[in-house]
Amino acid sequence: MQFLPLKKWKSGRYQKEEVIIGLLFCLALIPVLRNISSDNDLDIFYSAAKDLRLGTYPYNHPHLDGMWFYYSPLFASVIAPLTLFPVQILKALWMLLGFTMLNRIYILLRHVLCLGYSSRETWFLIALAVISYHAVFINLLYGQLTILMVWCCMEGMYRMKENQSIAGGMSFAMGINIKILPVFFFWYFILKKNMKAIFMITAGIALLTLIPYLYLPADYHTQIMKDWLGLLNPLNKEHVNTVGEGGFTDFASLLTRYLTRTIIRGEGNYSIAALSTKQVFLIQWVFRLFITFLSAWVLLKFIPHKFSGDKAILAGAAFFMACIPVAFPHQRDYSVMMCLPGAALLLHSYIVTGFRPPKGLQIFTLMTMTLMGLIIFFPLLPWPARHFVMESRIPGWGMFLFIPNLLLWWKRLPDSGILKEGV
């Protein structure tokens, strides 16, 4: 994996926008350092990994403030050796991993978008760094996995494009094994009739699932695998009416927030209807079915008219990633990280290629990105305003609107002709 700062450090050839972007993310690091001493999801990972190291069961009880561990036994076992040290060691290493993945995402975007060092491309990268700041900040602060998920998807797509199918399959398999979310890309490769990619991802998932049998007692690993899959069962009640501290932002949580009488601790009443759990469940799955068919149409019919080559591959991956935060349950404001590749394409067309959509669409885009937290840095708001943002699910509305925003923007791009883009 290429690591740009080390390469440039040896040659001394930093470009001005790389210096500015580096400074911005150093600014992100300063307030995030408080995650070393405060509680976040890394404390949950640490607790579950300690259970696994001691041979107890990490999936049959909550760990921190009533929150459960939803990630794979392999993920817990990778962290387990670090439970011999204070949790602060894990938090420091996690932050370093986050910046490493961000660096790689930056390299991949430069490559796919064929970026040089013109003034327009410099301003594009600076603008992208600015709108990424909040997403990066909250992922690092809360010890989240979304940066890793974005890297898994983008690295997987790049490796598949380069016919490095084993590396591509393992990239997707890693993300699916840890947090399930990239499983949506199976649909991408089914639509593309790329059976080799499907096979490699499936084989990678099987391998990562079986690896713990090499060092854990077989009966123990089998049981915790059953416990883990039981927690992930989409029919579980907690995956239908989604509630939680700080509020979720996916479509299912919007239904719970506005269309049921569910009482959410510490939040006001925003209900405008009283749908039953069964009705919410049906609406959720109709919506997910709609997203499934919409993504197929976008990938096969829409994108080929507007993009070609590597940019078409990025557009397809960006749209699939943007669908994940609204379609999957239990997504919070940090999931906006999944929308950044799509936002990068919007910015690139506006700043680099000089595309100008109608003023109404530009205003709608600004509104959507503001709701998502890409333009306004929510932590700077006073506490009552921040509380309102979360309890009213404003980031969720932004991510929901971002999908039609992408399509409306792309619709107005000049046609590129239907070209075979691969992958």
Buried (B, 14 or more C-beta within 10 A) or exposed (E): EEEBEEEBEEEEEEBEBBEBBBEBBEEBBEEBEEBBEEEBBBBBBBBBBBBBBEEEEBBEEEBBEEBBBBBBBBBBBBBBEBBEEEBEBBBBBBBEEBBBBBBBBBBBBBEBBEBEEEEBBBBBBBBBBBBBBBBBBBBBBBBBBBBBBBBBBBBBBBBBBEEBBEBBBBBBBBBBBBBBBBBBBBBBBEBBEBEEBBEBBBBBBEBBBEBBBEEBEEEBBEBBBEBBEEBEEEEEEEBBBBBBBEBBBBBBBBBBBBBBEBEBEEBEEEBEEEBEEEBBBEBBEEBBEEBEEBBBEBBEEBBBBBBBBBBBBBBBBBBBBBBBBBBBBBBBBBBBBBBBBBBBBBBBBBBBEEBEBEEEBEEBBEBBBEBBBBBBEBEEEEEEEEBEBBBBBBBBBBBBBBBEBBBBBBEEBEEBEEEEBEB
